[in-house]
Amino acid sequence: MNSNFAVQAQATGKLMLCPCCGGQIALGIKACACGARFVGGPLDETPIKMRRFGPAMTAALLLLLAIGLTALLTKWLTGLALVPAWYALRALRLEKGDPAGYGGRRIAATTLVLALAGSAGMAAYGISYIPRALENYSIRRVAATEAAMHHIAAILEDYKAATHSYPKNTADLKKVLGEAMPADYWDKAIRYQSSAEALADSRLRNDDPHVLGNATIQYSNFELRSAGADGIEGTDDDIIMRDGVFFTNAEIKKLTSVRTSSDR
């Protein structure tokens, strides 16, 4: 490097490398001794710090995911909104601690508010839905028991069509079913009961129309009963089928009372 450049370098106190010859020259000069001329100053070596929006965007995306899963699957997944709420709170703390390094404060704040509000709202809705959910659960249990009774009733009707009578008792019905009595939803055997009436045999003795043959017993009605959830027969939650029709225990008591009064 010639003396002029050396003097300039000494005056400024800062040196840089010539991109052409690699020699040290004073910072800010217009040309190097090798003949290279400069059209601009050297790049600033101060590191550039980029603001990160990742934490805030992650919180927003997680909130959208929680909303999507709740809408597609079940409302009971609303607790997932607490996950993006935690990420949003973390993003706010990062931005507060290092404003130059982290951004997205508005996004994070909005996500936090929406996540907390959504969680609170859906939690309130879920709590209010509990009674209905319990009722629906009870309906499903009753429906399962009624389906089992319909299955038995179909077999009983086929048996009556062939024999003109329902089975006498549970033991006979088991023989017809070829298995143990089906259970209700609560794993208790469904109780079977038939009612009989004495009927004249169609056969006539000595072909005399005034002389009847031996009376026979025909079981023309049946009842299937489940004790219900409490396991106690005679209570309001009993599930009762008579001759293919379902009745409540209160209706059965009323029918019995009417029949008793008419018999008198």
LINFEN-V517532 format. One record per backbone hydrogen bond with DSSP energy under -1.0 kcal/mol. NH is the residue of the N-H (numbers start at 0). CO is the residue of the C=O. Records with the same first field share a line. If there is no record, write none. Layout:
NH=CO / CO
This chain:
5=1
6=2
7=3
8=4
9=5
10=6
11=7
12=8
15=24
17=22
21=17
24=15
26=13
28=25
31=35
34=31
37=29
51=100
56=52
57=53
58=54
59=55
60=56
61=57
62=58
63=59
64=60
65=61
66=62
67=63
68=64
69=65
70=66
71=67
72=68
76=73
77=74
79=76
80=77
81=78
82=79
84=80
85=81
86=82
87=83
88=84
89=85
90=86
91=87
92=88
93=89
94=90
95=91
96=92
97=93
101=97
102=51
107=103
108=104
109=105
110=106
111=107
112=108
113=109
114=110
115=111
116=112
117=113
118=114
119=115
120=116
121=117
122=118
123=119
124=120
125=121
126=122
127=123
128=124
132=128
133=129
134=130
135=131
136=132
137=133
138=134
139=135
140=136
141=137
142=138
143=139
144=140
145=141
146=142
147=143
148=144
149=145
150=146
151=147
152=148
153=149
154=150
155=151
156=152
157=153
158=154
159=155
160=156
161=157
162=158
163=159
165=218
172=168
173=169
174=170
175=171
176=172
177=173
183=187
186=183
189=181
190=224
192=222
194=220
196=217
198=215
207=204
210=207
215=198
217=196
219=217
220=194
222=192
223=240
224=190
225=238
237=234
238=225
239=246
240=223
241=244
242=221
244=241
246=239
251=247
252=248
253=249
254=250
255=251
256=252
257=253
258=254
259=255
260=256
261=257
262=258
263=259
